[in-house]
Amino acid sequence: MPTNAETKGFNYVTKDGDLLDQKITAGLFTAALGTPEVDLVNGGRSFTLKTISTSGLQAHTRGKGFNSGTISDEKTIYTMGQDRDVEFYLDRQDVDETDNELAMANISNVFITEHVQPELDSYRFSKIATSFDNLDGNDTEGALLAKTHKTEETLDATNAYSQLKTGIGKVRKYGTQNLVGYVSSEVMDALERSKEFTRNITNQNVGTTALESRITSIDGVQLIEVYESNRFMTKYDFTDGAKPTEDAKAINFLVVAKPAVISIVKENAVFLFAPGQHTDGDGYLYQNRLYHDLFIKKHNPAR
């Protein structure tokens, strides 16, 4: 007869939460965006950001005094919406007869590598890439940026470098140390063959030499190659995992200002129940819940 403690099962997050987070983060392209600290309210689903704005200077008239200015304090509420979970059941004999090949540790590793990491990246990239597609009708600032900060174009060795430079220039005001550029493998290949700049390769070593030709930064902005193309699309079906839709478009590159995005993982719970610790049968029960989202600050566009 299992004790009360045993019936609760084994929570990986309680015992090895840091290792689990490292496992997920290690395979994330979007880990470079960071995890800002926010205070969740409204039952733990939302948080509020305040935006203070003022009017500018005006012409001074001598003898008349000072012109009146205006101050506004706008509050924007962001509510999380990506609450995901899955449960796997494995019969005790299936584990034994496969010589522990189907052990829960192996299942968890495969699930995180093949589903959790790709879905997090896919959701984040697609949300950033389509941030201009569903603008509020009153968002005149966003409408203006949509015309200048988003372009659909075929990139090759003749224009990839200049287009990346142009993209970086549009958000350089946030500081190059706060920018990260994500590029597709096709764009990275085009940069390697670019005809827009010259490069010299000198071999000064004796013996075997490794040639590294990938471009890792431009003008101080880190470039990260998203070599898994299925993660770098504009639209996904999240019914079962993350699958690109038929009308999804491949992303060439994204230049993101990290202070302008908020990527949150509120809960990442992994439970394992051994036989006898649950009532679903003579087997192992694995449960995984991931509660996350990504937000783009309304008054600090990241694109």
Secondary structure by P-SEA (a helix, b strand, c coil): ccccccccccccccccaaaaaaaaaaacccccccbbbbbbcccccbbbbbbbbbbbbcccccccccccbbbbbbbbbbbbcccccbbbbbcaaaaaaacccccaaaaaaaaaaccaaaaaaaaaaaaaaaccccccccaaaaaaaaaccccccccccccaaaaaaaaaaaccccccccbbbbbcaaaaaaaaacccbbbbbbbccccbbbbbccccccccbbbbbccccccccccccccccccccccbbbbcccccccccbbbbbccbbbbbbcccccccccbbbbbbbbbcccccccccccc
